[in-house]
Amino acid sequence: MFPSHVSRAVLAAAFITLPTFAFADIVIDDPYARASRPNAPTGAAFMMIKNTGETADRLVSATSDIAKRVELHTHIDQGEGVMKMVEIEEGIEIPAGGTHMMVRGGDHVMFMGLTESLEQGEEVSVTLTFEQAGDVTVMIPVDNERKPKHGHMNHGHMNHGKTN
């Protein structure tokens, strides 16, 4: 048995580390994935991320077995009706008590080098990694017919098939 002053110190240290397991503060709402066409080399996932906690968090990466590479992407207006899709290398901040929409034509999870087709009605497993909450695995339904609720853009000028 530890002397009483040691056991109190161990208990205090354990108590201090508990708030780092805050994944319950992150809620993923209304996720869906889609491919741009059947047998496409790329696809994307969209969702609303809610942070119900009192501390901001940051989505830093995503992974999935359905693609060779998964990145967080957004679109930048290049002018003259041309949009450029780019990786969000610094991640996406989810403010305390706030939400972040991942929508078509905006921020999204990009699947590059699909290892299988995104088939209508199926689900794909995606792990979102947050700075504070850690890994959050979500089963995302594939809905290639879905009409966007909160944002959309014509992907005709995008170069989705290019990988670095």
QUISUL-V694791 format. One record per pair of residues at least 24 apart in sequence whose ideal C-beta (glycine too) atoms are under 10 Angstrom apart, sorted by the first residue. I is the first residue (numbers start at 0). J is the second residue. D is the distance in whole Angstrom. If there is no record, write none. Layout:
# QUISUL-V694791
i->I j->J d->D
i->I j->J d->D
This chain:
# QUISUL-V694791
i->18 j->52 d->9
i->18 j->53 d->10
i->18 j->54 d->8
i->18 j->131 d->9
i->19 j->131 d->7
i->19 j->132 d->9
i->19 j->133 d->8
i->20 j->131 d->9
i->20 j->132 d->8
i->20 j->133 d->8
i->21 j->50 d->9
i->21 j->51 d->10
i->21 j->52 d->6
i->21 j->53 d->9
i->21 j->54 d->7
i->21 j->56 d->8
i->21 j->129 d->9
i->21 j->131 d->5
i->21 j->132 d->5
i->21 j->133 d->8
i->22 j->52 d->10
i->22 j->56 d->9
i->22 j->127 d->10
i->22 j->129 d->7
i->22 j->131 d->8
i->22 j->132 d->4
i->22 j->133 d->6
i->22 j->134 d->8
i->22 j->135 d->6
i->23 j->51 d->8
i->23 j->52 d->8
i->23 j->132 d->8
i->23 j->135 d->10
i->24 j->49 d->9
i->24 j->50 d->6
i->24 j->51 d->5
i->24 j->52 d->3
i->24 j->53 d->8
i->24 j->54 d->8
i->24 j->56 d->7
i->24 j->93 d->9
i->24 j->95 d->9
i->24 j->96 d->10
i->24 j->129 d->9
i->24 j->131 d->8
i->24 j->132 d->6
i->25 j->49 d->7
i->25 j->50 d->6
i->25 j->51 d->8
i->25 j->52 d->8
i->25 j->56 d->6
i->25 j->58 d->9
i->25 j->93 d->7
i->25 j->127 d->8
i->25 j->129 d->6
i->25 j->131 d->8
i->25 j->132 d->4
i->25 j->133 d->9
i->25 j->135 d->6
i->26 j->50 d->8
i->26 j->51 d->6
i->26 j->98 d->9
i->26 j->135 d->9
i->27 j->101 d->10
i->27 j->125 d->9
i->27 j->127 d->7
i->27 j->135 d->7
i->27 j->136 d->10
i->27 j->137 d->5
i->27 j->138 d->10
i->27 j->139 d->9
i->28 j->98 d->8
i->28 j->100 d->10
i->29 j->100 d->10
i->29 j->101 d->10
i->29 j->140 d->10
i->29 j->148 d->8
i->29 j->149 d->9
i->30 j->101 d->8
i->30 j->108 d->9
i->30 j->122 d->10
i->30 j->123 d->10
i->30 j->125 d->8
i->30 j->127 d->10
i->30 j->137 d->6
i->30 j->138 d->8
i->30 j->139 d->4
i->30 j->140 d->7
i->30 j->142 d->10
i->31 j->103 d->10
i->31 j->139 d->6
i->31 j->140 d->6
i->31 j->141 d->7
i->31 j->142 d->5
i->31 j->143 d->9
i->31 j->145 d->6
i->31 j->147 d->9
i->31 j->148 d->10
i->32 j->63 d->9
i->32 j->65 d->9
i->32 j->107 d->10
i->32 j->108 d->8
i->32 j->110 d->8
i->32 j->117 d->6
i->32 j->121 d->9
i->32 j->122 d->8
i->32 j->123 d->6
i->32 j->125 d->8
i->32 j->139 d->5
i->32 j->140 d->7
i->32 j->141 d->5
i->32 j->142 d->7
i->32 j->143 d->9
i->32 j->145 d->10
i->33 j->103 d->8
i->33 j->117 d->6
i->33 j->119 d->9
i->33 j->139 d->10
i->33 j->140 d->10
i->33 j->141 d->7
i->33 j->142 d->6
i->33 j->143 d->5
i->33 j->144 d->8
i->33 j->145 d->7
i->33 j->147 d->10
i->34 j->110 d->8
i->34 j->113 d->7
i->34 j->116 d->7
i->34 j->117 d->4
i->34 j->118 d->9
i->34 j->119 d->9
i->34 j->141 d->8
i->34 j->143 d->6
i->34 j->159 d->10
i->35 j->117 d->9
i->35 j->143 d->9
i->35 j->154 d->6
i->35 j->157 d->8
i->35 j->159 d->6
i->35 j->160 d->9
i->36 j->143 d->9
i->37 j->116 d->7
i->37 j->117 d->9
i->37 j->118 d->9
i->37 j->119 d->9
i->37 j->143 d->8
i->38 j->113 d->8
i->38 j->115 d->10
i->38 j->116 d->6
i->38 j->117 d->10
i->39 j->110 d->9
i->39 j->113 d->7
i->39 j->116 d->8
i->39 j->117 d->8
i->39 j->143 d->10
i->39 j->159 d->8
i->39 j->160 d->8
i->40 j->66 d->9
i->40 j->67 d->9
i->40 j->110 d->9
i->40 j->111 d->7
i->40 j->112 d->6
i->40 j->113 d->6
i->40 j->159 d->8
i->40 j->160 d->5
i->40 j->161 d->9
i->40 j->162 d->8
i->41 j->66 d->8
i->41 j->68 d->10
i->41 j->84 d->10
i->41 j->109 d->7
i->41 j->110 d->6
i->41 j->111 d->5
i->41 j->112 d->8
i->41 j->113 d->7
i->41 j->117 d->9
i->41 j->157 d->9
i->41 j->158 d->10
i->41 j->159 d->4
i->41 j->160 d->6
i->41 j->161 d->9
i->41 j->162 d->9
i->42 j->66 d->7
i->42 j->69 d->10
i->42 j->107 d->10
i->42 j->108 d->9
i->42 j->109 d->8
i->42 j->110 d->4
i->42 j->111 d->9
i->42 j->113 d->6
i->42 j->115 d->10
i->42 j->116 d->9
i->42 j->117 d->5
i->42 j->123 d->8
i->42 j->141 d->8
i->42 j->143 d->9
i->42 j->159 d->9
i->43 j->72 d->8
i->43 j->84 d->10
i->43 j->101 d->9
i->43 j->102 d->10
i->43 j->103 d->7
i->43 j->107 d->5
i->43 j->108 d->6
i->43 j->109 d->5
i->43 j->110 d->7
i->43 j->111 d->10
i->43 j->117 d->9
i->43 j->154 d->9
i->43 j->159 d->8
i->44 j->69 d->9
i->44 j->101 d->7
i->44 j->107 d->7
i->44 j->108 d->4
i->44 j->109 d->8
i->44 j->110 d->7
i->44 j->117 d->9
i->44 j->123 d->8
i->44 j->125 d->6
i->44 j->127 d->9
i->44 j->137 d->9
i->44 j->139 d->5
i->44 j->140 d->10
i->44 j->141 d->9
i->45 j->100 d->8
i->45 j->101 d->5
i->45 j->102 d->6
i->45 j->103 d->6
i->45 j->104 d->10
i->45 j->105 d->9
i->45 j->106 d->9
i->45 j->107 d->5
i->45 j->108 d->8
i->45 j->139 d->9
i->45 j->142 d->10
i->45 j->145 d->9
i->45 j->147 d->8
i->45 j->148 d->9
i->45 j->149 d->9
i->45 j->150 d->9
i->46 j->99 d->9
i->46 j->100 d->8
i->46 j->101 d->5
i->46 j->102 d->9
i->46 j->107 d->9
i->46 j->108 d->8
i->46 j->125 d->9
i->46 j->127 d->9
i->46 j->137 d->8
i->46 j->139 d->7
i->47 j->98 d->6
i->47 j->99 d->7
i->47 j->100 d->5
i->47 j->101 d->7
i->47 j->102 d->9
i->47 j->148 d->10
i->47 j->149 d->8
i->48 j->91 d->8
i->48 j->93 d->5
i->48 j->97 d->9
i->48 j->98 d->7
i->48 j->99 d->5
i->48 j->100 d->8
i->48 j->101 d->7
i->48 j->106 d->10
i->48 j->127 d->8
i->48 j->129 d->9
i->48 j->135 d->9
i->48 j->137 d->10
i->49 j->93 d->8
i->49 j->96 d->9
i->49 j->97 d->8
i->49 j->98 d->5
i->49 j->99 d->8
i->50 j->92 d->9
i->50 j->93 d->4
i->50 j->94 d->6
i->50 j->95 d->6
i->50 j->96 d->7
i->50 j->97 d->6
i->50 j->98 d->7
i->50 j->99 d->8
i->50 j->129 d->9
i->50 j->131 d->9
i->50 j->132 d->8
i->51 j->95 d->9
i->51 j->96 d->7
i->51 j->97 d->10
i->51 j->98 d->10
i->52 j->93 d->9
i->52 j->94 d->10
i->52 j->95 d->6
i->52 j->96 d->8
i->52 j->131 d->8
i->52 j->132 d->8
i->53 j->95 d->5
i->53 j->96 d->7
i->54 j->94 d->10
i->54 j->95 d->5
i->54 j->96 d->10
i->54 j->130 d->10
i->54 j->131 d->6
i->54 j->132 d->10
i->55 j->92 d->6
i->55 j->93 d->7
i->55 j->94 d->5
i->55 j->95 d->5
i->55 j->96 d->9
i->55 j->97 d->8
i->55 j->130 d->9
i->55 j->131 d->8
i->56 j->90 d->10
i->56 j->91 d->10
i->56 j->92 d->8
i->56 j->93 d->5
i->56 j->94 d->9
i->56 j->95 d->8
i->56 j->97 d->10
i->56 j->99 d->10
i->56 j->129 d->5
i->56 j->130 d->6
i->56 j->131 d->4
i->56 j->132 d->6
i->56 j->133 d->10
i->57 j->89 d->8
i->57 j->90 d->5
i->57 j->91 d->7
i->57 j->92 d->5
i->57 j->93 d->7
i->57 j->128 d->10
i->57 j->129 d->6
i->57 j->130 d->4
i->57 j->131 d->8
i->57 j->132 d->10
i->58 j->87 d->9
i->58 j->90 d->6
i->58 j->91 d->5
i->58 j->92 d->8
i->58 j->93 d->6
i->58 j->99 d->8
i->58 j->101 d->9
i->58 j->106 d->9
i->58 j->108 d->9
i->58 j->127 d->6
i->58 j->128 d->7
i->58 j->129 d->6
i->58 j->130 d->8
i->58 j->132 d->9
i->58 j->135 d->9
i->59 j->87 d->10
i->59 j->88 d->10
i->59 j->89 d->8
i->59 j->90 d->4
i->59 j->91 d->8
i->59 j->127 d->9
i->59 j->128 d->5
i->59 j->129 d->7
i->59 j->130 d->6
i->60 j->90 d->7
i->60 j->108 d->10
i->60 j->126 d->9
i->60 j->127 d->8
i->60 j->128 d->5
i->60 j->129 d->9
i->60 j->134 d->10
i->61 j->107 d->10
i->61 j->108 d->5
i->61 j->109 d->9
i->61 j->110 d->9
i->61 j->125 d->6
i->61 j->126 d->7
i->61 j->127 d->5
i->61 j->128 d->7
i->61 j->134 d->10
i->61 j->135 d->10
i->61 j->137 d->9
i->62 j->108 d->10
i->62 j->124 d->9
i->62 j->125 d->7
i->62 j->126 d->5
i->62 j->127 d->9
i->62 j->128 d->7
i->62 j->134 d->9
i->62 j->136 d->9
i->63 j->108 d->8
i->63 j->110 d->6
i->63 j->113 d->10
i->63 j->114 d->9
i->63 j->123 d->6
i->63 j->124 d->6
i->63 j->125 d->5
i->63 j->126 d->7
i->63 j->127 d->10
i->63 j->136 d->10
i->63 j->137 d->10
i->63 j->139 d->9
i->64 j->114 d->7
i->64 j->115 d->9
i->64 j->123 d->8
i->64 j->124 d->7
i->64 j->125 d->9
i->64 j->126 d->10
i->65 j->110 d->6
i->65 j->112 d->10
i->65 j->113 d->6
i->65 j->114 d->6
i->65 j->115 d->6
i->65 j->116 d->9
i->65 j->117 d->7
i->65 j->121 d->10
i->65 j->123 d->5
i->65 j->124 d->8
i->65 j->125 d->8
i->65 j->139 d->10
i->65 j->141 d->10
i->66 j->108 d->10
i->66 j->109 d->8
i->66 j->110 d->4
i->66 j->111 d->6
i->66 j->112 d->6
i->66 j->113 d->5
i->66 j->114 d->6
i->66 j->115 d->9
i->66 j->117 d->10
i->66 j->123 d->9
i->66 j->125 d->9
i->67 j->110 d->9
i->67 j->111 d->6
i->67 j->112 d->3
i->67 j->113 d->8
i->67 j->114 d->7
i->67 j->162 d->8
i->68 j->109 d->8
i->68 j->110 d->8
i->68 j->111 d->4
i->68 j->112 d->6
i->68 j->162 d->6
i->68 j->163 d->9
i->69 j->108 d->6
i->69 j->109 d->7
i->69 j->110 d->6
i->69 j->111 d->7
i->69 j->112 d->9
i->69 j->125 d->7
i->69 j->126 d->9
i->69 j->127 d->10
i->70 j->107 d->10
i->70 j->108 d->8
i->70 j->109 d->5
i->70 j->110 d->9
i->70 j->111 d->7
i->70 j->162 d->10
i->70 j->163 d->10
i->71 j->101 d->9
i->71 j->106 d->7
i->71 j->107 d->8
i->71 j->108 d->6
i->71 j->109 d->7
i->71 j->127 d->9
i->72 j->101 d->9
i->72 j->105 d->9
i->72 j->106 d->7
i->72 j->107 d->6
i->72 j->108 d->8
i->72 j->109 d->4
i->72 j->111 d->9
i->72 j->157 d->10
i->72 j->159 d->9
i->73 j->101 d->9
i->73 j->104 d->10
i->73 j->105 d->6
i->73 j->106 d->5
i->73 j->107 d->8
i->73 j->109 d->10
i->74 j->103 d->10
i->74 j->104 d->6
i->74 j->105 d->7
i->74 j->106 d->8
i->74 j->107 d->9
i->74 j->152 d->7
i->74 j->154 d->9
i->74 j->156 d->10
i->74 j->157 d->8
i->77 j->156 d->9
i->79 j->156 d->10
i->80 j->153 d->9
i->80 j->155 d->10
i->80 j->156 d->7
i->81 j->156 d->5
i->81 j->157 d->10
i->82 j->152 d->6
i->82 j->153 d->9
i->82 j->154 d->9
i->82 j->155 d->10
i->82 j->156 d->6
i->82 j->157 d->7
i->83 j->156 d->9
i->83 j->157 d->8
i->83 j->158 d->8
i->84 j->109 d->7
i->84 j->154 d->9
i->84 j->156 d->10
i->84 j->157 d->5
i->84 j->158 d->7
i->84 j->159 d->7
i->84 j->161 d->9
i->86 j->111 d->10
i->86 j->163 d->9
i->90 j->128 d->9
i->90 j->129 d->9
i->90 j->130 d->7
i->91 j->127 d->10
i->91 j->129 d->10
i->92 j->130 d->9
i->93 j->129 d->8
i->93 j->130 d->10
i->93 j->131 d->9
i->93 j->132 d->9
i->100 j->148 d->9
i->100 j->149 d->5
i->100 j->150 d->7
i->101 j->127 d->10
i->101 j->149 d->9
i->101 j->150 d->9
i->102 j->147 d->6
i->102 j->148 d->8
i->102 j->149 d->5
i->102 j->150 d->3
i->102 j->151 d->7
i->102 j->152 d->9
i->103 j->145 d->9
i->103 j->146 d->10
i->103 j->147 d->5
i->103 j->148 d->10
i->103 j->149 d->9
i->103 j->150 d->6
i->103 j->151 d->5
i->103 j->152 d->6
i->103 j->153 d->10
i->103 j->154 d->8
i->104 j->147 d->8
i->104 j->149 d->10
i->104 j->150 d->5
i->104 j->151 d->5
i->104 j->152 d->3
i->104 j->153 d->8
i->104 j->154 d->8
i->104 j->157 d->10
i->105 j->147 d->10
i->105 j->149 d->8
i->105 j->150 d->5
i->105 j->151 d->9
i->105 j->152 d->8
i->106 j->150 d->9
i->107 j->150 d->10
i->108 j->137 d->10
i->108 j->139 d->9
i->109 j->159 d->8
i->110 j->159 d->10
i->111 j->159 d->8
i->111 j->160 d->8
i->111 j->161 d->9
i->111 j->162 d->5
i->111 j->163 d->9
i->112 j->160 d->9
i->112 j->162 d->6
i->116 j->141 d->9
i->116 j->143 d->10
i->117 j->141 d->5
i->117 j->142 d->9
i->117 j->143 d->7
i->118 j->143 d->8
i->119 j->143 d->5
i->119 j->144 d->7
i->119 j->145 d->10
i->120 j->144 d->10
